């Protein structure tokens, strides 16, 4: 059962109005009513701040292939399907026949609309008479078909037919003013870089400017959309993911901006803004615990992980991270808590195969079935987009009402951002991700591989996620007397006391993971491993101190020389 009042339910609300109907009547401080129409493009209304103001002049700008014609046509045709009348005009970009052939490949296209609620007309014949004649022809056609929405495709090519340098700006101003007074929403596409300053004079006349981006990073193509301008609205800033597929265009809001808008309220765009008082949640001193149903581990955690806090489960390959995550999800099921299990590395069959040698195998199979307490989301780590993954994950948490989350492995999201257009956003993304989960009252367990097969040290100070997460559990394989031993340690639990000693654990049927009591391990093993790690850590500290002293001495000598 989903959360009816979820702060991240905005996207599904937008999709409910994908027929292009009116979605809001909102008063501003002057009492003036602003009417917004839904665009019918999933996710677009969210970043626009509520849809398109009725009667607005909208510029859709982008380089070739960025999706300008698709997104503008989708808005126009969805409006026509809802009972409004749309007029689609072409000029030098492509003929009306080619446009219809192009649009027919999308699911939003309905041939029955053409010639009725959706009228198509080509302006080629009147272009030679100049832009004033074109404007007169457009207004005439709008009146003839009694259009509610006008789409004009390929303005940049049209603007070149008039020798007057100011003609394009005058054309847009007159057209926007006349049609705006009639309450007609005008969509104009233009083939240009959205940030090209040479096009700025024309853009001053627009009420809304959508910038579409199409970039190549390595061997991957990225589409994005930004609301450069939107009069009378509070759009979501930043670049957002844009996907163009068989259903047309779809927008996925940037996670950082989406979370900031929800958790910081109207001050989301202010650097260093504080959360709105209404959004602040009081700290519960009797915070509940999320257990693993592994007695020794739960005892080390003083009853389990504090709920609504994030736990990073780190370890090298083969240490049992995924198996421990399965224990966590099943413990939630026994407690009546639903879990969303996001798997990048393993599919459902592989997950069941991993649990099959143990007593928890049949239980996992039962809970993964429809109606079970665990929802498994398989996302192959191929051409990922971090904002799209976050959108789908938050929607699934909202749909199921899950209070636990497993991500195996969070390193895939980190890798996706590192290889994307802006690697520097990683820390902000992770912070927003965790803040969203806290807002949804979810207790996440994030699995991550450490970079060493045999870990002699427990230093995670340079790992961004380990700093942001409240809790950190480390699984290691450590050599002792010619054998590898699995060792568990709890490096931190921010909101609770915890056992900070090393514990050996074993993986064997029927228990699965069995955390041993201290006296069950070989005599002296844990003490020797602790001593080795202390010596390594002290050696690293001395090396760091020596390096700092060396840099200071070099700086002193340079100062003296100068």
LINLINQUI-V677180 format. One record per helix or strand of 2 or more residues. SS is the DSSP state (hx for helix, st for strand). FROM is the first residue (numbers start at 1). TO is the last residue. If there is no record, write none. Layout:
ss	from	to
SS	FROM	TO
SS	FROM	TO
This chain:
ss	from	to
hx	10	16
st	22	27
st	33	37
hx	44	48
st	52	53
st	57	62
hx	68	81
st	86	90
hx	96	103
hx	111	113
st	118	122
hx	124	129
hx	131	145
st	149	153
hx	155	159
hx	167	181
st	185	191
hx	197	203
st	208	217
st	220	230
st	240	245
st	248	252
hx	255	263
hx	265	267
hx	277	279
st	289	290
hx	295	300
st	305	306
st	311	315
hx	321	334
st	339	343
hx	348	355
hx	360	368
st	374	378
hx	386	400
st	404	408
hx	411	418
hx	423	439
st	443	449
hx	464	468
st	471	480
st	483	493
st	503	508
st	512	515
hx	518	520
hx	525	561
